[in-house]
Amino acid sequence: MTKQDPLPTETSVIEQVPLDSLTLSDLNPRKTVSEAHIDTLAASIARFGLIQNLAGLRQPDGRVEIVAGGCRLRALQQIVAKAETPSPATVPVRLTEDPEEAAVWASAENAAREALTPADEIRAFGAMAAKGASVADIALAFAVSDARVYQRLALAALPQPVLDALAAGEITLGAAKAFTLSQDAALTQKLLDQIKDQPISEAQLKSALNPDAVSNSDRRARFVGQEAYEAAGGSLTRDLFSDAVYFADPGLLDDLFAKALEAERTALIEGAGWLWAEAKPEPWLNYYEIDQAKLARVYPVAGDLTEDEAEDYDTLAEMCEAGVLDATGEARLAALQAILDGEYTDDQKAVSGCFVVVNQSGRPEVTAGLVRPEDKTAAIKAGVLTAPARPAPAPKSPYSQKLTADMQAIRLAAVQAALLAKPELVLDLLGFGVSEASGSFETVFGLRLERPSNAPSVEDGYAREPRLDHGIDATAYWSEGTRVEDLTEAFNAFRAEGKKARNAHITEAIARSLPYQAGGDAFFDQIAAEAGADIRKHWTPTAENFFARVSADHLTELLCAFLDCDARDARVMAFSKLKKAEKAEKMEKLIADPVTQKLMGLTSEQKENLAVWVPDCL
């Protein structure tokens, strides 16, 4: 019950008044009270008695109207009403015959009602527990949940300085909760002195209190398991205010982790039948090591699906791509995918091995089918590895010469357009180009103001920069352009425009004459970088201007790159079944359509990469 000290008055007196002569006064401010609250209060009074008296106004006829303690009155009436043998009851009531004084009592009690501070509640719960009260008793007395009592009692065991700091507002309740993890009184006092009135998170404080402890979310703890750790004699620290559990002996945990990982390695040889297996303590496999060790790879033998299974697979893959596949469907798709992925044969295992690591989730991951240099001859004889062939010819470029020329023209236009905003750079280039500093035979600009092609043959998705045209159709084989009848009049009109207009004309003309330097010329790359050229500002890849102009296989390779996956991904496998025209349209939508990007499961990073992607034929 909330403690309230009665207002001191000379006219008031506490008397035992029969319960049946008490009524609720109109002065009582709490008119509506929930039945649940009255039930809880009645149970508390029945268990612990009436902790605080009532206050009432005595009427001339002897009746007493309760002005403070209306809930207690209702609870007492409920207790008597439910008694098997009702008997007259008296209640301690502070009485007055002065209506004004009674009104003051009524308003004062309601205004003064205030919940206990966390520190006061902790101490109050602890005091009751010390007297033998159970958690249920305390919860009933204070009308709170059992869970709250357990948490407050955990805090009640804190050192007195910590509770004093909480009561004084020098630390937060969260910091006090963190201190329950400490097993070192000296460290507790040291950290308490350091953090008073200082902003510090619970996580930071928990780490400082248990610098060597390992959380149960750590991959080593997940892999070993709490049961095995405790069976080996390891001690735990539990956070009563979260689900976190801390392994207090990291040395023991590391030993158990190493033993469990070794058991996984042994099982791969003795149980799974691999020639060799190596366990790595890191959470991932360094593929650079595989390359340096000159390990060859063999792959599982793929299985075949029946016609019905193939139909199921296609249907489930489409549903997965659309994001409408339920858990049962996902399991079925995974089972069919496992058949397609296949298994390693005994012959393959007899000449190859694997690496095993424990990932960040605490699960073992195996990279298998690796053939060591000393086992390659046996693998070739067993027919699971092909003998090295003569160097294959360089792969044919997926880009036609015309497409490459178009992309180079687009890049040139982007650089030229960027130069329009960099007149000083243009003038620097012009001065360099006409001086001996650039050499006697090098050409920086076509000083006859030549017009290298800067427009693709397919203009779909291409945004032309009009200032680079000067009235001439750059895509036409021949254009007469603008004819000037009177050069003197035209020159005078040109000069009348002023130096700013003159400089703009020079910048546009010089920029327009910049030729494309093919082959990744470093000088051209520097100009492009310094000018801030952006190809995607002028060109967006579409089915017509790019995707339909490369092979279907290259489109599949591009999709794998865009999705950061391999060809076995369900989305890629569904894509590979499309016709080339459908693939090109799909790729165009993947570039620019948010709905398609969402259905394909693109991450924010993948969307950002698509927004700036350009083909590698430049």
Phi, psi and omega in degrees: 000149178284129182280131178226123177277129180294147179295130179295132179205147181279340186266351184268155179207145180263126179228157172275116186244134177305136183298325184286354177260006181260136175228163181276127182280151175294343179285341181295123187285340184265094185276325185242125181224140181289146178297326180297321179295319180294320178299315180296317181294321179296319179296322180293316180294321179296328183275317188245355182087175181277106185285327184231136181289166175269170176228134184213165179254120180280129178269159181303330181276005177096345178292153179239125178257123184280122180257340179219122183108030181297323179293319178297322178298314180298319180295319178296319179296324178293319180299313181294320182295329183270354181294142181294323178236086182303137179221152179303139180231146175247151184229137175290123182227129171280122189249150171213154176253005181262112181301325181293317178296321179297322179295322178296316178302315183300312182287325183294316182295318182293320181288328184278349183296122184214138180291152177294145173291160178306318182295317179295320181294318178301312182293321181295315178297318180297321180295318179295320180296324180295333179272004176100003180290139178279170178300318179297321179298314182295317179299321180291319183294324184255004177056049177231174181279159176299321182299320179294321179296315179303315181294318180292323179293327175297322178286333180296337180277359179294154175302148183304321179300326179292316178295323178296319180294323178294316180296326181277357180077017182276339174226161180274166176297324178298320178295320178298320178298320180297326182294342179293344179278347186284138175247004186238107183297320181294318179294322178301312181295320181297314180290325178299316179296328183282328188261355181304127179060024179242138178287117179213139182278160176299320182298317179297318182292319179298320179295321180291326181284332180227068187299333183259352184292149181244127181290153178290355175273352179295144184298326179294317180295320180294321183290315180289315181094140182297321183297315180294323180296314180292323179298332179274005177096010180285143179259152183238153170238123183257139175269112183290349185251007175203182180272003184289140173230138184245131176275113189280347183242085183296330179297315177297319180298319179296320179296315179295322178298314181297319180293318180293322179292322176295323177297321177297318180297314180298321181295330179292330180272306186282327183264313184273341174091015178285151180296320180210160177209143179230130180265135178248132181285342181287158180281000179213164180262129178277104184289346174296324178296320178299316180295316181293327180281357178056046178276135174270163181240138166242153187239152181300150179280118185293146177267172180246142176264146173289171180300316180295318179295322179296319178296317177300317182299313181299317180296315181293323179296319178295318179295322178296318179296326180278353178076027183240020183270128180275181185298319180297318179295321178297319179296318180295317179297320180295321179295318178293322179296323179297323178296315180294321180295328176083188181225158174282141179275165177298324179296321178294315182296329184292342183237007182222172182217199186203162171250146176231134176229165173251119185284181184295341178271000179084015180252141178289139177235132184244129171253110192244174177079033182257127183252121179286157180305321182288347180257000186293322180298315179295323180294323179291318179296326180283353178079013180261353179223136182271138178298146181302133179262173176298150180309127180288149177298155180304136182299143179292136180297138178285356184251132176290162180298323181291320178296319178298318179298320178298315181294323177294322178296321179295317179296319178300317179297322180295318179292315179300318179296322179294327179294337180299331180266005182232063184299326180294322177295320178299315180294323176298316179295322180295314179297319179295320184291330183263001180258168177291346182300334181266005179091168186275338188238004181270147179241115176273312175235154169284099189296344172276012180055053176295164185238077177298147184297126177231027178224135181285161178290334176250112188266003176300130179078004182253130181255110182289143172266107188297333183292346179269359184270318184055040175078007182245137178283105185290342182270348182278148179293324180216134178217133181285336179069210184261132178261135178250122183278317184240101183295323181296313180296320180294320180294318179295321178294323179296316181292330181292340179291341178097169184291326180298315178293321179300314181297325178295319178296318180297314181300315181296317183292317181293317180298321181294336183269359180294123179274164179274132177259104184285167175079022177068038180304127184296325181294316178295322178298322179294318178299315181298317182292316183291326179283344181075037182294138181227104182300319183291348175289335183247348187215134176239124181296130178230175177297318185288316188273347181215299193298326179283354185258004175240171184288159179296323179296322180293326176297320178296319178298319179297318180298318177301319179293319181294325184265359181055050182216179177252182187290349180274354178299139184301323180294320181288321180295322177293322180295320184295340180277350182282158172288161185301317180298322178292322177297317181298316178296321179298318180293322177299317179292325179297326180290318193237349186258112181301326181295314178298319179299321179291317180295328179276358175073033180290139174278169178300321180294319179294323177296319178296321179294320178296326183293341182240003185294139170223151181295160186267026180264009182269000000 
